[in-house]
């Protein structure tokens, strides 16, 4: 099973890279597949690569589902 998670772009870097916020964790990822991504956008991230841009409502709904799943495993 593959898992891609929403993250918010907090900084664009040179070389098609960006820093994203994953629930307080900051990670540098590739945005080569989504050159339209801008600071403040939510992107879907899989293995260090942004695969697409999400609207904020969709990103928040997905994050809420992940949180609900995590609570169910506690």
C-alpha positions in Angstrom: 0.0 0.0 0.0 1.3 3.5 -0.8 0.5 6.5 1.3 0.6 10.1 0.2 -0.1 12.8 2.7 -1.1 16.5 2.4 1.6 19.1 3.4 1.7 22.9 3.3 4.4 24.5 1.3 6.3 27.0 3.5 9.3 27.8 1.3 10.3 27.4 -2.3 14.0 26.6 -2.9 16.2 26.5 -6.0 16.3 23.3 -8.1 12.6 22.5 -8.0 12.7 21.9 -4.2 10.4 23.2 -1.5 10.2 23.0 2.3 6.8 21.6 3.5 5.2 21.5 6.9 3.8 18.0 7.8 2.0 18.6 11.0 4.9 20.5 12.6 7.7 18.5 10.9 9.5 20.4 8.2 10.9 18.4 5.2 12.5 19.3 1.9 10.8 17.7 -1.1 10.8 17.9 -4.8 8.1 20.0 -6.5 9.3 19.1 -10.1 6.0 17.5 -10.8 4.0 20.5 -9.6 5.8 23.6 -10.8 2.6 25.6 -10.1 2.9 25.1 -6.3 3.4 28.3 -4.3 4.0 29.1 -0.7 0.8 28.5 1.3 -0.4 25.8 -1.1 -1.2 22.3 0.1 0.4 19.5 -1.9 0.0 15.7 -1.7 3.4 14.2 -0.9 4.7 10.7 -1.6 8.3 9.5 -1.0 9.6 13.1 -1.0 7.8 14.3 -4.2 4.8 16.5 -4.5 2.3 14.8 -6.8 -0.4 17.5 -7.0 -1.8 20.6 -5.4 -4.9 20.3 -3.1 -7.3 22.9 -2.0 -7.1 23.6 1.8 -10.5 22.0 2.5 -9.5 18.8 0.9 -6.1 18.8 2.7 -7.8 19.4 6.1 -10.4 16.7 5.5 -7.7 14.1 4.6 -5.6 15.1 7.6 -8.7 14.7 9.8 -9.2 11.2 8.5 -5.6 10.3 9.2 -6.0 11.6 12.8 -9.2 9.6 13.2 -7.5 6.5 12.0 -4.7 7.1 14.5 -7.1 7.5 17.4 -8.8 4.2 16.5 -5.5 2.4 16.8 -4.7 3.7 20.3 
